[in-house]
Amino acid sequence: MALFSFMFIFVILRFFLLRATFALVDSIRPSESITDGRTLVSSDGTFQLGFFTPSSSSKNRYMGIWYKNIPVQTVVWVANRCNPINDSSGTLTIDDKGNLALLSKNNSVVWSTSSLKQAQKPLVQLLDNGNLVLRDEKDANSENYLWQSFDSPSDTFLSGMKIGWDLRRNLTRYLSAWKSFDDPCNGDFTYRVELDARLHTYPEVVIREGSAKFYRAGAWNGIGFTGSPELRPNPVFDYGFVYNDDEVYYTYNLKNKSLISIIVMNQTARLRQRLVWIETERIWSPYNSIPRDQCDSNGLCGANGNCIMTGNPVCQCLKGFKPKSQEKWNSMDWSEGCVRNSPLSCPDNNKDGFMKFSSLKLPDAEHTLVNKSMNLEECRAKCLSNCSCMAYTNSDARGIGSGCVMWFGDLLDIRQFHSGEEDLYIRMLASEIERNGTKSKNEAHEEDLELPLFSLPTISTATNNFSDKNKLGEGGFGPVYRGILKEGQEIAVKRLSKSSGQGVNEFKNEAWTLMKEGKTFELIEKCLRDSYNNMEEVLRCIHVGLLCVQQSPIDRPNMSSVVLMLSGESALPEPKPPGYFMEIDKREEDHSSSRKIKSSSICDTSITIFEAR
């Protein structure tokens, strides 16, 4: 019996010792290490640190961090990105100087950290947000990190991470894609915040392909990035941008802590993607991707060009400019950009002025100057006094606006959006401003659409039911009546005749015209513009609607295609003229009239196959 009791106690003790040995731990101290096959796990069980191999075709071993409970291996950080270990001899430890060190066989240092301050009692810990930190246990502030993996990101942007500059330490944090799916070494596809702190340039988020700019998110104007409408208020994440003398960085935080979402640089697809983990389907689903469309290609339209996705062609010269090479422009080669219609008169500033442009992605900020203490009028005067200054605006668009940013040289990588928080003032010869200030017939008509709308009963009451006594005259489009509204405002009302050519078809025609001119935004009811956050979604619906009413049924998408178009973010084809386009309607009307007169003696039989469109 005594022997049985002894054996029982021995088994129980061994069980607890084994359990303690394999318990999940989130940290190591100088006397401990992580060998190949062992891991650290964050206290909430989300992230895991250890050795991994990127693919079955590779024998290389890397130290990295990944999601513990996601079956699809999702590595978010790699220590020895370009210096793999080719066997299982790897060990992660704390060296005698208190730094984190990754060793291979013969204790060769493969990778290590460097800290200006040595910890008295160093501790390496994997946090719940995926950040691996080195700190001093004797420091009362547990967030005083001597080193952290968030300061040297790999290809993944996690919630709470910062992308940008720590100007105090001259530290830059940026993402760089893997070279390939099985090689985590730094690729040439990078995502970073760029500025020149010495020259006080305007900071902006940029994707580079090697040394060339691939995409610009646009400058930060205090509200958002002027080229990134996808960063509007949304149910997934909050974002922020810090810009002061110590730091310049972009960050985001997930609103729902149970949601798993990351930003990753996709080297193969050449995309910066936001992915969301869908647990029910066990997949990473793209939430958004950039570049989104043709106009996101950096500098597509050349100097002083404006990219309008709904335009035909997409590249247009800014007002006051013309193609540098009309021949190349006509062949859709926009690389040479646009030049001024009239040269500037500077230094005779009395003949120069500024034309206001709205809802633009602000130009490339490489050659800019920022002064946060100036107001807009001071900014204008400063720009006008410098012949090299081509444009200006507020550096901060919040409220009434504040600060000053000026552009020098050609204006590059501009695109037109349907809405925006900021205006850009571009230098122009005064006579050019006056010439462009004269409204064309089409522009005057567009303004008519913005006049107040009245119901028919209101108009009928105001004109005494279109009484002949109120008639002011009659023209080719119908009679004009004098009316008085309830509040006493006097109005003139034109009652269109059926043959006036100014009715429903003409209003429908306006949708097509506005789309071709890149002004689809004007179709949206003002109250919806003010209350709805995702205008790009509304504009996508309008675009799909125009595809559905193209003149030829063959060109119209079927319903399955419509569903894909509305639910996705891929570029949409340009719609062809709609079936209700005025000139087409007129031809059909004439053809229809001739058919009514002509009797047919031929009996035609047709078979119709129905398909939802």
N, C-alpha and C positions, 0 to 999 in steps of 0.2 A: 504493500500500500504506500509506504514511504517512497519507494522507487517510482511509483506511478505519479505521486504528487510532485516529485522532483522533475520528472519528464514534462509534466503539464506546465509547471512554472517556466521551465526552459523554453518550451515552444512559444508561450505567451511573450516572454521577454524578447525572443528572436523576432517575433512578428512585429512588435513595436519598434525594435531597432531597424528592421528592414523598412518599415513604414517611414521612420524618421529619415532614413538614408535617401529614400526616393520622394520625400515630400517636396511639394512645389516651393521653390525659393525664388525671391526676386532680387537678391543682392549677394555680393561676395566681399570679403575682407582680405587683407594682405596674406593671411594664412590659407586662403582658399583659392580655388581656380575652377575654370570650366574646361573640361577636356572634350574631345570629339565624342559625341554620344550623349553628353549631359547638356542641360539647358537651364536658363533662367526663365521664369514666367512672372509676368506682372501680377500684382496682388489680386486684381479682379479677373485674372485669367484670360485677358484679351490678347496680349502679345507674348511672344516667345523669342528668346535669343539663343542661338546655338550655331552649329556648323551645318551647312547644307551644300548640295550639288545642284546647279541650275537645271540640268537635264540628264536624262539617262545616257546620252551620248558623251557626257563629260565626266572625267574623274576628278576634276578640280574641286577643292573644298574651300568654302568661304565662311566667314563669320558674319551673320546677319540677323535681322529682326523680321519676323513675319506674324501674320494673324494665326493664333493657335487653333481656333475653332472653325476656320474656313477650310473646307476640304481641298479647294483649289489653292495650291501653294502661292501665296501672295507676299513676296519679300518687299519690305518697305524701306530697308536700309541695309547697306553692306559696308563693313569695315575695310577689308583688304580688296577693294574693287578691282585693282589692276595687278594684284600680287597674290595669286592663288597658292594654296598649299596642295601639293599633288599626292598627299597620302592622309592618313588619319592621325597624324602626330600633333595636330594643332592644339594649343592650350592658351586660354585667355586668363591673364593673371594681373596682379598689381605689383609693379616692380619696386625696387628699394628707394626710388625717388617719389613714390606715390602716384605714378602715372599708370594708365591702363596699357598693357602690352599683349600683343598676340605673337606667340612663339611657335616655331615649327621644330622639327627634329634638330638635335644639337643646340637647342635653345637659341636658334637664329631668330632675330626680331623681324617679323613680317610686317607688322603695323604697330603704331603706338600713338598715344596722345601726348600733348605737351601743355603744361600749365605753368603760368608765371609764379604761382603760389603753391607751396608744398603743404599738403594736409598733415595735421598731427595724427589723425586717425582716419585714413582714407576709407571710403565706402563706395562701391560701384552698385548702382541700383537701376532696374528696369521699371519705369513708371507706367501707370495705367494708360497714358496717352501715347505710348510707344517711344518715349524719349529715354535713351540710356544716358545716365548722368554719373559723374564723379564728384563727390562732395566730402566735406570734413564732418565726421560725426560729432565733433566737439563744437561745431558752429551751431549756435542756437537757431539760426535761420536755415531751415532745411532746403530753401530754394536758392541758396548761394552756391551755385554750381562752379566747380573749378574747370570742368569740361562737360559738354553735352553733345549728343549725336545730332540734335536739332540745329546745331551750328554748322554742321557739314552734311547737308542732305544728300541723298542719292538721286533717284528718279521719281520719288513719291513725296507729295505735299500732304502732310497729315494735319488734322484739326489742331489749332494752337501753335503750329509752327510759324516761323517768320521767314519770308523771302525778301531779302534786301540788305541794307547796310547797317552795321554798327560803326558809326564814324569815330567813336572814342577809341575803338580797338583796331580800326581799319580792317574790319572783318566783313566779307561779303558772303551772303548765303544764297545759293541758287540751285536749281534742279538741273541735272544732266541725264539724258536717257542712257540706257544700256547700249553698248555697241551692237549687240544682237541678243536674241532670246536666251542664249546660253553663255553670254559673256557680259558680266555686269560692269566692266571697265567703262569709264566715261566716254559716251558717244559725242557726236558733234551737234546734237540737238539740245539746246539749253533754254531755260526759262528764268529770267532775272529782272531785277529792278535796275534801271540804268540812270545815272546822273553824273555830273561833274561838280562835286561839292565846292571846289575852288572857284569855278566859273559861275556858280549859282545857276546851273541849268535846271530845267523843269523835269522832275522825275517821272518816269513812265515804265510800265511793264513791257518787256520785249522778249520774243522768242528769236533765237539766232540759229542759223544752220551754218556751222563753222563760224567764220567771221562776218557773214552776211546776215542782215536783218531779214527774218522770215515773216514775222508778224509783230504788230504793235497793238497792245490793248488800249493805247491812247493815254494821254496825260491824266493824272488825278486832279480833279477840280474841286475837291472838298466834298463832293456828292458821290462821285463814281469815276470810273475810267471812261473817258469820252468815246472810246472805240469799242466798249464792251457792254452793249445793252442787256446781255444775259445776266449781268450782275445787278439786277434790280431786286427789290424785296421779294423773297421767295420762301417757301415752307421748309427748305432743306438747311440753309446755312445763313449766318450773318457774316459780313466781311468788314474789314477796316483797313485804313491806310494811315500810318503814322509818319509825319514829316516834320522834323524839328532839327535842332543843331546837333543832337546826339545820335538820332536814329532815323532811318528812312526805310520803312518796310511795309509789306502787304501781308495780311493774315486773314484767317477765317475760323469760325467756330460753328460746329453743328448744333442746330436748335434742339434736335431730339437725340439724347445720348444713346438711345437704343439703336439708332440708325448708324450704319457703317458706310462711310463715303470717303473717297480719296481722290486726289488729283494726281495723275500720272503722265509722264512723258512717253509717248508711244513712238519709238524710233522707226519702226517698220512702216506705220501708217502716216508718219510725220504729223502727228496730232498731239495737242495737249488735251487730255480727256478728264472729265469728272465722271467717276464711276460710283454706282450705288450697288451694294450687295443685296440681292433679292433672295432671302432665305428659302422661300417656298420653291423657287426654281433652281436654287444652288448655283447661281451665276452672277457675274458682275455685269450690270446693265449700264450702258452709257447714258448719263444725264444730260451732258452737253459736251461739245467738242469745238476746238478752234484749231485752225481757221474754219469758219462756218461756210463761207461762200467765196466767190471770185473776188469780191471787193476787199476781202481780208488779206489778199496777197499784197505784201508790202510794196508800196510805190507803184502799183499796177498802172496808174494813169500818168505817171511821170510828174515833172515839176508843174505846179499850179493847175493840175488836173483834179477833177472831182469824180469819184466813183459812185454811181447810182445804180443799185442792183435792178431796179425796175426800169431803168433807161434803156434805150436802144440806139447806139451801143451803150454799154455800161459806163464808159469813160466819156466825160464831158469836160470842156474847159470851164473854169470859173468865169463868172461874168466879168467882162473887161479884158478877157484873154482869148487867144485864138491858137489853134494848133501850130507848133513850130514847123512841122512838115505836114501839110495838108495831104500829100500823097500817101505818106506812111499812116497818117491818121485814118484815111479812108480804107486802108488795107488792114485796119485794126491793130496796127503797131503803134502803141501809145507811149513807148519808152522815152521819146524825146520831149514829151510833155507839151506845155503851152507857154506862149510868150504874150506880153502885153499888146493890146490893140494900139495903145498910145504910150510912149515912153514917159517916165516921171519927169517932173520939172525941177526936182531937188537939185541944188539947195534953195531954190525959190519956193519956200514952203507955202506961200500964199496960193499957189496953183495946185497943191496936193491936198488930198483929204483922205477919208477912210470910208469904205463901203461896208455895211453890216451884213454878215452872213450868219444864218441861224441853223441850229441842229446839225452841226458838222462834227465829225471826228477831228479834233484839233491836230494840226500838222506835226510832223516829226519834230521832237524837242531837242535834237542834238545841238542845234545852234540857237539857243534861247538864253534869255537873261531874266531872272526872277527877282523882284523886289517886293517883299511882303508888306512894306510900310506904305506904299503908294495906293491912292485910289484910282478909279478909272480915268478921270480927267487928267490927273498928273501923269498917268501912264500914256495917255494919248499925246500929251505935250512932249514927253520924253521921246516917244517913238518918232514923232513928227520932226524933231530936231536932229535926228540921226538918219542920214540918207540910206544907210544899210538896213534900217528897220522896216520890215515889210508888213508886219501885222502885230496886233496886241489884243489882250483881253484881261479880265480878272484872273488871278491865279487861284482864287477861291470863289466859287460860284454860289456859295450858301448865302441865303438872305438876299440883301441888296448887292452882294458881291464885294470883294476886297482884294487887295494885293494887285500886283502887276506882273504879267509875263509878256515878253516881246520876242518876236521871231526875226532872225536875220538871214538874208539870202532867200533862195527859192523855197516855196511852200510844198512840202512833200507828203505823200500818203494821206490825202484827205478823202473822206467818204461822206456821203449824205445820209443822214438818218431821218426818220419821220418825226422824231421828237428829240429834244435835248434841253439841257438846263442852261446852256451858255451860248453867247454870241461871240463871233470872231470878227474883228475889224481889220480889213485888208486895205493897205495903202493903194490909192488910185489917183490918177489925174482928176482934178475937180470937174473938168468938162466931161470926162468919162462917167463920173458919178451922176451928173445931171442927165446924161444921155440914157443911162440905165435906169434912172429914176422915173423917166417917162413911161407910163404903163402902156403895154401893147393891148390890142383888142382882147386877146385871150386872157391877159392878166386882169383886165377890168371885168371881164365876164366871171372870172374866178372869184373876184371880190363880191360880185352880186350874189353868189351862192352863200356868202356868209352873212347876208342881211337877215333881220329877224323874220321868222316864219309865223304866219297867222292862219287860223282855221278859216274855212269857207264861211261858217256862220258869222264870225267876227267881221270878215270883209263885207259880207252881205249887209250886216247891220250898219256898218260904217258908211256904205254907199247907198243906204235906203233901198236895199234889194236891187242894186244896179239901175237905179231910176234914171230915166232920160234927163231929168233936171240936173243930175249930178255929172252928166257926160261932158267931158272937156273937149273931146274930139275923137277922130277915128283915123287909124292908119292901116297899113297893109297887114299888120299882125292882129288887128282887132281894136275895139273901142277902149278909150281911157276914161276912167271915172275919178271924180274927186270924192274923198271920204274923210270922216272925222272919227277917230277912235274914242273910246269911253273916257280916256284920260285927257282928251282934248287935242291930241296930236293929229295934225293934218297930213293925209297921205294921198298919193296918186296910185290908182290901181289899173293895170292893163288886163283886160279880159281877153284871153287868147282865143282866136277863132280856130276851128279844126284844121284849116289849111295854112296856119301860120308857120308850121315847122318849128314851134317852140314848146312842144309839150313833153309827154312822157318819154318818147324816144330820145329827145335831146338831153333829158336828165340822165337817162341810161348811158347815152353817148359820153357824158361827163366823166363817168367812172373809168371808161377806157382812156380818155384824154388825160385825166389826172395820173393814172398809172403809168402811161408812156412818158409823162413829164417828171416822174419820180415824186409825185405829190399825193400818193395814195392815202397818206395820213389825213388829208382834208376830208375824206369820205366818212371818217369816224365821227359820230355824234360827240359834241364837246363834253357833255356830262360823263360819257364813257371814257374819254381821254383823261379826265381829271380823277376818275375813281378806280380805273382798272390798271393794275400794275404791269401786266405783260402785254404791251402794245405789239411786240413782235408776233405774238400768237394771233392777235386780231388781224394784223396785216397779212399773215400767212393764210388766214381764212379767206380774206378778200382775193388774194392771189389765186388760191385754189378755185374760188367761185368764178373768176374770169376764165380759168382753164375749162370749167364746166360749161361755159356758154359760148365757146368758140364757134365760128360759122360752120365749119365742117364737123359733122358728128364723128368722123374718123379720128379727129384730133382730140376730142373730148375724152378725159379719163373715165374708166368705169368705176363703180363704187368701191371695189376692193383697192384700187389705186388711190382713190380719194382718202380712204381711211389711213393708208400708209403715209400719204403726204401730210395729213393733219397730225398724225401721231409722231412723225419723225422730224429731223432737223436738217435733212439733206437739201441741197440746192434744188429749186423748182425750175422747170422749163419756162421759157418766156411764152406767155399766151399770145395767140394769134387774134386778129380782129374778131369781135363777137358777132353773133348772128343778128343783133339788134343795131349794129353799126349803121349810121344814118345813110351812107351811100349805098350800102347793101340792101337796106330796107327799101329804098327808093326803087332799085332795080327789080327787086322781087315784087314790089307793088305793081310796077308797070307790066312785068311778066304775068302776074296774076290777073291783071285787068284784061290782057290780050287773050288769056285762056278762057275768060268768061264769055268773050264774044265769039271765039272760035269753037264750033261744035266738033266733037270727036266722034268718028265712026269706027274707031279701033277699040276693041275690048281687050284691055291689058290685064293679065293675071300676075300677081306677085306673091311671094312667100316672105313673110316678115319673121325674123328671129328676134325675140325680145331679150335685151340685156340692160340691166340697170345702169344708167349714166346720170 
